[in-house]
Amino acid sequence: MNGETFEQRYRPKAANGQPQALPISPAPQPSSMEVLQAAAATADEYKPYHTMPHPELELWIRPNDLNQWADVYLPYTYRNHMISDGNGFYISMHYSTPVTSVVIHGRNLQELVHKLFKREIEWVQEYDPSRWPEVPDGLPCITAIEISHAPIRGKDDDGVEPVTKGEPQINVAP
């Protein structure tokens, strides 16, 4: 190997036979989600939803800090149906996931309904009065987000998990 290190031997050579300098890799860029999270965290003005010019794969539900649920990400493909009151006050979406439904309450949400239908919404965000000033009456505002989860299979009062159809039963004598 003539005393060369592995790097010296296999690094590309310049025309004069000397090893070329390694290219400098650019600094890693933040992902679009990191940019959105940072912008939302520092926003001085409330924005109820964010639209995208192309269909999205998932919808990010962002309840305010008073809501019992944390952020939820739901695939648009699992949405079974969506119901609206037609006046922009109520939107109900039903899913075939552990999150069974998301109900959005607010005002002036007619555009949101149409954009959700087209899957052009990246996220929706519940208004938090402790973070933003009051939203004027003519602007869209999400006043509440209700998230329903499917019941989780639990244990009976005696600590024994219930037997579901199709599971073998084992009888153990005391």
Secondary structure, DSSP 4 states (H G I P E B T S, - for coil): -TT--HHHHHSPB-TTSSBPPPPPPPPPPPPHHHHHHHHHHH-SS--SEEE-SS--SEEEEE--TTSSS--EEEEGGGEEEEEE-SSSSEEEEEESSSEEEEEEEEES-HHHHHHHHTT-EEEEE---TTTSPPPPTTS-EEEEEEEEEPPPP---TTSPPPPPTTSPP-----
